Amino acid sequence: QSKIAPKSLFQSHANKFKGFLAGQHLEYLTDELNLTFNIAKVLAVKEHILKIEILNEKDERRCILISAGSRKIFPMGWAASNSINLKVPSSLEKYFENMDSKEEEKGEENLEIKKDEMQMKITEKGIDPR
C-alpha cells in the first residue's frame, strides 16, 4: 500500500532563489540539441516555482511552470553574449534590429549593456508582448 510523502521531506527553496518578479523577461532554452533560445516573461512567482510565458518568433505563447534553479533559464543577453541566436517574437523584432545595428557600430564589448537597455525600453514603453 502506497503512502503520501510527508511535506517535511521537501525543504523550502524560497530563500535560495530570491529576486524573480512577475513581469521580468529572461531567455529560455527551448531546444537543447539545436541551442534554441526564446524570450520568456515571468507571470507569477510562488516560492521557487516560476510561471513563465514563452514567446516564440511567431508570437505564439506557451505557459509553463519551472523551478527558479532550472538550467534552462538565463538572463536577457546571455545567448547573444555567447554567439547563440535568440528567437525573437515578431512583435519585438524592431527593438532587437535597432540594437543589432548599434552593436555593429560600437562592437561587442557593450553587448550586455545594450541588452539591459532593451529590457529597460520594453519596460519604459509599457510594451507587453501578450
Secondary structure, 3 states (H helix, E strand, C coil): CCCCCCHHHCCCCCCCCCCCCCCCEEEEEEECCCCEEEEEEEEEEECCEEEEEEECCCCCEEEEEEECCCCCEECCCHHHHCCCCEECCHHHHHHHHHHHHHHHHHCHHHHHHHHHHHHHHHHHCCCCCC
